[in-house]
């Protein structure tokens, strides 16, 4: 069996800039990224692709709000927005990867698995929602919005206006895990846990029930990578490497770092909570677990880099590489 690489692609990396965020523009960006991911497949890895969906969910919510205001149509629940974006983004990645495989003569096909991820119904995040989503509102609009949507929590987002905030619970279980494992064994390129997965909870009777929440894509990717015994977790982001003392005169790029060194840097506060820190914590979570192959413990590898450096990063020629101590 080939080695397995989980490649996490950020939702913002699918949008080149503020002037290019149409569906067609997004597909062009995906085609470019698919070329870099295909470089990894060409090196003999079975690739599982995960992706963010923050901007795309925001677009759906905004269209829903406008449709409600103009035509009285119903709002789209956040949990459904997650499912919608998994299908739409997954379709584009799937098509782009299939085209890459055909062009390169690689005997593979891509398939998207709309994925549910179980979270703890008692996760503290549900009592203290803090993940902003959707449109900005003026202060004078807030009262009417809360009257129309009594279950919404609203907060001022860095002085830019008021936004709805939702919980961001930690992922606990991937519902479609066995299906994903089966498809990997059959040689498919998988797109899974898009946007962190659709948040669901298990009721007392064992049935699943959706929750309006946002699961961090990198934590979900880390969980998936661990559960499928991936050899490599690659987190694609907007920078070619991770830095310590970022933005300061003593700024330094990390090329190769041990797990203990990375934990030390995180503890010292080198990584911003809203951007790089979740990626670092996801990698630490992944690296701290070992898996068995033919009775022998194997260590995992992890890399952080930008999309255009993915192929070189797998060869150790770009990115920040994290190894076991």
C-alpha positions in Angstrom: 0.0 0.0 0.0 1.2 3.5 -0.8 2.0 6.0 1.8 -0.9 8.3 2.7 -0.7 12.1 2.7 -3.5 14.3 4.0 -3.3 17.8 2.4 -5.3 20.5 4.1 -6.1 23.5 1.7 -7.4 26.8 3.3 -10.7 28.2 2.1 -9.1 31.6 1.6 -6.5 30.1 -0.7 -9.3 29.3 -3.1 -10.0 33.0 -3.5 -7.1 34.9 -5.2 -8.3 38.4 -4.1 -11.4 40.4 -3.3 -12.0 41.2 -7.0 -11.8 37.5 -7.9 -14.3 35.5 -5.8 -16.8 34.2 -8.4 -17.3 30.5 -8.8 -15.3 30.6 -12.0 -12.5 32.4 -10.3 -12.5 29.9 -7.5 -12.3 27.0 -9.9 -9.2 28.6 -11.6 -7.5 28.8 -8.2 -8.5 25.2 -7.5 -7.0 24.0 -10.9 -3.7 25.6 -9.9 -3.7 24.1 -6.5 -4.7 20.7 -7.9 -1.6 20.8 -10.1 0.5 21.1 -7.0 -1.4 18.4 -5.1 -1.0 16.1 -8.2 2.8 16.5 -7.8 2.4 14.7 -4.4 0.4 11.9 -6.0 3.0 11.5 -8.7 5.5 10.8 -6.0 3.6 7.7 -5.0 1.3 9.0 -2.2 -2.4 8.2 -1.8 -3.7 11.7 -1.3 -6.6 12.8 0.9 -7.6 16.4 0.4 -9.4 18.5 3.0 -10.4 22.1 2.6 -11.6 25.2 4.3 -15.0 26.9 3.5 -15.1 30.1 5.5 -15.6 32.6 2.7 -17.9 30.3 0.7 -20.2 29.8 3.7 -20.2 33.6 4.1 -21.4 34.0 0.5 -24.2 31.5 1.0 -25.4 33.2 4.2 -25.3 36.6 2.5 -27.4 35.3 -0.4 -29.8 33.8 2.0 -30.1 37.1 3.9 -30.8 39.0 0.7 -33.3 36.4 -0.5 -35.1 36.7 2.8 -35.2 40.5 2.7 -36.2 40.8 -1.0 -38.4 37.7 -1.5 -39.3 36.5 2.0 -37.4 33.2 1.4 -36.3 31.1 4.3 -32.8 31.4 5.8 -30.3 28.6 5.1 -29.2 27.0 8.4 -25.4 27.1 9.0 -25.2 23.3 9.2 -26.7 23.1 5.6 -24.2 25.7 4.4 -21.4 23.4 5.5 -23.0 20.5 3.5 -23.6 22.8 0.5 -19.9 23.9 0.4 -18.6 20.4 0.8 -20.5 19.4 -2.3 -19.7 22.4 -4.4 -16.0 22.8 -3.5 -15.6 19.0 -3.5 -17.0 18.9 -7.0 -14.5 21.5 -8.3 -11.5 19.8 -6.6 -12.7 16.4 -7.8 -12.9 17.5 -11.4 -9.6 19.4 -11.3 -7.8 16.4 -9.8 -9.4 14.0 -12.3 -8.1 16.2 -15.1 -4.6 16.3 -13.6 -4.6 12.5 -13.3 -5.7 12.1 -17.0 -3.1 14.6 -18.2 -0.3 12.9 -16.3 -1.3 9.4 -17.1 -1.9 8.6 -13.4 -4.4 5.7 -13.0 -6.4 7.4 -10.2 -9.8 9.0 -9.8 -11.0 11.5 -7.2 -14.2 11.2 -5.1 -15.8 13.6 -2.6 -17.3 12.2 0.6 -19.7 14.6 2.3 -18.5 14.1 5.8 -20.2 14.5 9.2 -18.0 15.0 12.3 -19.3 14.3 15.8 -18.7 17.0 18.4 -19.4 16.8 22.1 -22.8 18.3 22.9 -21.3 19.6 26.2 -18.3 21.2 24.5 -17.6 24.5 26.3 -17.7 26.3 23.0 -21.5 26.0 22.8 -21.8 28.1 26.0 -19.3 30.6 24.7 -19.6 31.0 21.0 -16.8 33.1 19.5 -16.4 32.3 15.8 -17.7 35.2 13.6 -19.6 34.2 10.5 -21.7 36.0 7.8 -22.3 39.7 7.2 -21.5 42.8 9.2 -24.4 44.7 10.7 -24.7 48.2 12.1 -25.5 48.6 15.8 -29.0 49.8 15.1 -29.8 46.6 13.2 -28.8 44.2 15.9 -32.0 44.4 18.0 -34.2 43.6 15.0 -31.9 40.8 13.9 -32.0 39.2 17.4 -35.7 39.5 17.5 -36.0 37.7 14.2 -33.4 35.1 15.2 -33.6 34.7 19.0 -31.0 31.9 19.1 -28.3 34.0 17.4 -25.4 35.4 19.5 -24.0 38.7 18.1 -20.8 40.5 18.9 -18.8 43.5 17.7 -16.0 42.2 15.4 -12.9 44.4 15.9 -14.9 47.6 15.5 -15.9 46.7 11.9 -19.6 46.0 12.8 -21.7 43.4 14.5 -21.6 39.8 13.3 -23.2 36.5 14.3 -20.9 34.3 16.3 -21.2 30.5 16.6 -19.5 27.8 18.6 -16.3 26.2 17.3 -16.2 22.8 19.1 -13.4 20.3 18.8 -13.9 17.3 16.5 -14.3 13.9 18.2 -15.3 11.4 15.6 -15.6 11.1 11.8 -18.9 9.4 11.0 -17.9 8.2 7.5 -14.4 7.1 8.5 -14.8 3.4 7.5 -16.1 4.5 4.0 -13.1 6.8 3.7 -10.7 4.0 4.6 -12.3 1.7 2.1 -12.0 4.2 -0.7 -8.4 4.8 0.1 -7.6 1.1 0.0 -9.3 1.0 -3.4 -6.9 3.6 -4.6 -9.1 6.7 -4.8 -8.0 10.2 -4.2 -10.4 11.4 -1.5 -11.9 14.9 -0.7 -13.2 14.7 2.8 -14.1 16.7 6.0 -14.5 19.8 3.9 -14.8 22.9 6.1 -14.0 20.8 9.1 -16.9 18.5 8.5 -20.6 19.0 9.2 -21.0 19.3 13.0 -23.3 16.7 14.5 -24.0 15.4 18.0 -25.1 12.0 19.1 -28.4 12.0 20.9 -29.0 9.7 23.9 -30.7 7.2 21.5 -27.6 7.1 19.3 -29.1 9.1 16.5 -27.2 11.9 14.9 -28.4 15.5 14.9 -26.9 18.5 13.1 -25.6 21.6 15.0 -25.0 25.1 13.8 -21.3 25.4 14.5 -17.9 25.7 12.8 -15.3 23.0 13.3 -11.7 24.1 12.7 -10.6 22.6 9.4 -7.0 21.9 10.6 -8.2 20.1 13.8 -10.5 18.0 11.7 -7.7 17.3 9.2 -5.4 16.3 12.0 -8.1 13.9 13.4 -8.7 12.4 10.0 -4.9 12.0 9.4 -4.6 10.2 12.7 -7.6 7.9 12.1 -6.4 6.7 8.7 -2.8 6.3 9.8 -1.5 8.9 7.4 2.3 9.1 7.0 2.2 12.8 6.3 0.0 15.8 7.2 0.5 18.8 5.0 -1.2 22.1 6.0 -1.3 24.5 3.1 -1.5 28.2 4.0 -0.6 31.7 2.8 3.1 31.6 3.7 6.0 29.3 2.5 7.2 28.7 6.0 6.4 29.2 9.7 8.2 32.0 11.5 9.1 32.8 15.0 9.3 36.5 16.1 7.1 37.2 13.1 7.1 40.8 12.0 10.1 41.7 14.3 13.7 42.4 13.4 14.7 39.0 14.7 12.1 37.2 12.6 13.3 33.7 11.7 11.9 31.1 9.4 11.6 27.5 10.7 12.9 25.0 8.2 13.1 21.9 10.3 11.9 21.7 13.9 11.3 18.9 16.4 8.0 18.3 18.0 9.3 19.5 21.4 10.8 22.6 19.9 7.5 23.4 18.2 5.6 23.0 21.5 8.1 25.3 23.2 7.6 28.0 20.5 3.8 27.7 20.8 4.0 28.0 24.6 6.1 31.1 24.2 3.4 32.8 22.2 5.1 32.9 18.8 1.9 32.0 16.8 -1.2 34.1 16.5 -4.3 32.5 18.0 -6.5 33.5 15.0 -4.2 32.2 12.2 -1.1 30.1 12.7 -1.7 28.7 16.2 -4.6 26.4 15.3 -2.4 24.9 12.5 0.5 24.4 15.0 -1.8 22.8 17.6 -3.3 20.5 14.9 0.2 19.4 13.9 1.2 18.8 17.5 -2.0 16.7 18.0 -1.1 14.6 14.9 2.6 14.2 15.7 2.0 13.1 19.2 0.2 9.9 18.0 2.1 7.0 16.6 0.7 4.2 14.4 1.8 0.6 13.8 2.8 -0.9 10.5 3.7 -4.6 10.4 4.1 -4.5 14.1 6.6 -1.7 14.2 5.9 1.8 15.5 6.3 4.5 12.8 6.5 8.2 13.4 4.6 10.7 11.4 5.7 13.7 9.5 4.1 17.1 9.1 4.7 20.1 6.8 3.4 23.6 6.6 3.9 25.6 3.4 2.0 27.5 0.7 0.2 25.8 -2.2 2.8 26.4 -4.9 5.5 24.7 -2.8 3.6 21.5 -2.0 5.6 19.2 -4.4 9.0 20.5 -3.2 7.9 20.4 0.4 7.2 16.7 0.3 10.7 16.3 -1.0 12.0 18.3 1.9 13.0 21.3 -0.3 10.5 23.8 1.0 8.2 24.6 3.9 8.5 24.0 7.6 9.1 20.3 8.5 8.1 18.9 11.9 9.7 15.6 13.0 9.5 13.5 16.1 12.1 14.1 18.8 
